[in-house]
Amino acid sequence: MTRAASGATRRAGPERDLPIAEQAEALREETEQLKRAMETRPVIDLARGVLMTVWSCTPDDAWDILVRVSQNSNTKLHDVAEAVVATTQQKPMPARLQDHLSAAVAEWRAREAGQG
């Protein structure tokens, strides 16, 4: 973003060359994405905490495990996180996600063992 002579903040970069209607639509889309991220973040953080507690991993390791499960299972990160958190309420994780979670944890453990 840049500051115009009037003091108004403008977006820098290629978006500036778009017509106003397209800029407005791009900003609406970005706002929706940010709102969705803010809504889903708490459950993702809870899931990270569950993984950190169960496997004594770092916050970054827990994040990497969740992302790996999400990517390998073609499941939204938020949905993976909800499934992990639900296990704390005695709700079983879907078998497909459990398989991917087990594989991601095994990969993490192998990396950890290789560093020691």
C-alpha positions as CSV (number, residue, x, y, z in Angstrom):
1,M,0.0,0.0,0.0
2,T,1.1,3.5,-0.7
3,R,0.0,6.9,0.7
4,A,-1.4,9.3,-1.9
5,A,-0.9,13.1,-1.6
6,S,-4.4,13.3,-0.1
7,G,-3.3,11.0,2.7
8,A,-5.5,8.1,1.5
9,T,-4.0,4.7,1.3
10,R,-3.9,3.0,-2.1
11,R,-2.9,-0.5,-3.0
12,A,0.5,-0.7,-4.8
13,G,1.1,-3.2,-7.5
14,P,-0.8,-4.6,-10.4
15,E,-4.2,-4.3,-8.7
16,R,-3.9,-0.5,-9.1
17,D,-4.2,-0.9,-12.9
18,L,-7.5,-2.7,-12.6
19,P,-10.9,-0.9,-13.1
20,I,-12.5,0.2,-9.9
21,A,-15.2,-2.4,-10.0
22,E,-12.6,-5.2,-10.3
23,Q,-10.5,-3.7,-7.5
24,A,-13.6,-3.6,-5.3
25,E,-14.4,-7.2,-6.1
26,A,-10.8,-8.3,-5.4
27,L,-11.0,-6.5,-2.0
28,R,-14.4,-8.1,-1.2
29,E,-12.9,-11.5,-2.0
30,E,-9.8,-10.8,0.2
31,T,-12.0,-9.6,3.0
32,E,-14.1,-12.8,2.9
33,Q,-10.9,-14.9,2.9
34,L,-9.6,-13.0,5.9
35,K,-12.9,-13.4,7.7
36,R,-12.9,-17.1,7.1
37,A,-9.4,-17.4,8.4
38,M,-10.3,-15.5,11.6
39,E,-13.3,-17.9,12.1
40,T,-11.3,-21.1,11.5
41,R,-8.2,-20.1,13.4
42,P,-9.4,-21.0,16.9
43,V,-10.2,-24.7,16.1
44,I,-6.9,-25.0,14.2
45,D,-5.0,-23.7,17.3
46,L,-7.0,-26.1,19.5
47,A,-6.0,-29.0,17.2
48,R,-2.4,-28.0,17.4
49,G,-2.7,-28.0,21.2
50,V,-4.1,-31.5,21.1
51,L,-1.3,-32.8,18.9
52,M,1.3,-31.0,21.0
53,T,-0.1,-32.7,24.1
54,V,-0.5,-36.2,22.7
55,W,2.9,-36.4,20.9
56,S,5.0,-33.8,22.7
57,C,5.7,-31.9,19.5
58,T,6.4,-28.2,19.0
59,P,3.7,-25.8,17.7
60,D,5.4,-25.7,14.3
61,D,5.5,-29.5,14.2
62,A,1.8,-29.7,15.1
63,W,1.1,-27.2,12.3
64,D,3.2,-29.2,9.8
65,I,1.3,-32.4,10.8
66,L,-2.1,-30.8,10.3
67,V,-1.1,-29.3,6.9
68,R,0.3,-32.7,5.7
69,V,-2.9,-34.5,6.7
70,S,-4.9,-31.8,4.9
71,Q,-2.9,-31.9,1.7
72,N,-2.6,-35.7,1.6
73,S,-6.2,-36.3,2.3
74,N,-7.5,-33.4,0.1
75,T,-9.4,-32.2,3.1
76,K,-9.7,-28.6,4.3
77,L,-7.3,-27.8,7.1
78,H,-10.3,-26.6,9.2
79,D,-12.1,-29.9,8.7
80,V,-9.0,-31.8,9.8
81,A,-8.6,-29.6,12.8
82,E,-12.3,-30.2,13.8
83,A,-11.8,-33.9,13.5
84,V,-8.7,-33.8,15.8
85,V,-10.5,-31.7,18.3
86,A,-13.6,-33.9,18.2
87,T,-11.5,-36.8,19.4
88,T,-11.2,-35.1,22.8
89,Q,-14.9,-35.5,23.1
90,Q,-14.7,-39.2,22.4
91,K,-15.8,-38.8,18.8
92,P,-13.9,-41.1,16.5
93,M,-11.9,-39.6,13.7
94,P,-12.9,-40.8,10.2
95,A,-10.7,-43.7,9.2
96,R,-9.4,-41.9,6.1
97,L,-8.2,-39.0,8.2
98,Q,-6.9,-41.3,10.9
99,D,-4.7,-43.1,8.3
100,H,-3.3,-39.8,7.0
101,L,-2.7,-38.6,10.6
102,S,-0.9,-41.8,11.5
103,A,1.3,-41.4,8.4
104,A,2.1,-37.8,9.1
105,V,3.0,-38.5,12.7
106,A,5.2,-41.4,11.6
107,E,7.0,-39.1,9.1
108,W,7.5,-36.5,11.8
109,R,8.9,-39.1,14.3
110,A,11.3,-40.4,11.6
111,R,12.5,-36.8,11.0
112,E,12.9,-36.3,14.7
113,A,14.8,-39.5,15.1
114,G,17.1,-38.6,12.2
115,Q,18.1,-35.3,13.9
116,G,19.1,-36.8,17.2
